[in-house]
Amino acid sequence: MNKTTRWTRATIASILIAQTLLLINSPARAAYGVAVEKRHVEGARHGVYTYSIDYPKFSGGPLARMASTSVETWVHRRVAEFTVHARAAKRVKHPVMKFYPHTQDITYVVSCATPQVISFYLKASGSTGHVDDDFDFQAQTFAWRGGKPVRLNLSDAFRPGVFGPSAISPIVIAKLMAQRVQLVTEGELKRIDEPPIYWTWSVSPKGLVVLVPPGIVDSVAAGPYEMPIPFSALDEKLAVDGPLRSVIKG
C-alpha cells in the first residue's frame, strides 16, 4: 500500500465520520422519515381481568426512538398496575358488592409524526368493577431542543411569560358554550386553567388538541372531549422559534 492510497482511505474515513456526526447532531433530521407501526398486547386471567392495548411504535431516528421507548414504558407500567389492582380487588371479600372482572382497552391517535415533531395520545377505557367506566388520556409530544430530542411540556408551545392553560382556557370555554355544555351555560365552569380541572394536550400540524376526560366539564355519559385549537387562534402567544416551530410555521 503506497502513501497515496493510505491518505485517500484516511480522508474518506474522516469524511464519513464527519457526515455521521453531522447527522447525529442535526436537529432538522431532514434525512429521516418517521414510520408508524401499530403494536398490540393483550392478556387475561379468568374471572379477574382482561386487557387489550394498541399503541404506536415509531422508527426513523433518535426522536422516533425516544417516543417509542416512552410509550412502551408507559404501556408496560399501565399493564402492571392494572393487573396488580385487579388481583388485589379479587381477593377482597365484600358482604354486598359482587366482584366483576376488570377490563382495560387502549387505543391511540398519532396527531403528528414528522422528523421534527412526534405527538400522540392514548385513550384508555375500561371497568374496575364500579358502575361508571374508567377513562383517561395519556398524551406525549416530542421535538428537538438544542440539537437533542426531548419530551415537551405545554409551556414549550408558548412565548416566555405566557401561561399556556390561561391562553387556551377562553377558547375551550367558547367551544363548550357552543356545544351547550350545562356547566358552562349555567356559569358554573368559567375557566379550565386552574385545578381541579384536569385535561391534557397533543399537537397536530394545524394546532393544539385539548383532551378532556369524561366527567370533568360535563357528565360522564357525555364522554370525552377532543377539541382542536388552531394555531391561528393563539398566533401572538406561540413560541414561533421554539421546539414546535416547524408545525407552527407550517
Helices and strands as residue ranges (DSSP letters): H 3-25, E 35-45, E 49-59, H 62-91, E 102-113, E 117-127, E 134-145, E 148-151, G 154-157, H 164-178, H 182-185, E 200-204, E 207-212, G 220-222, E 225-230, G 231-237, H 245-248
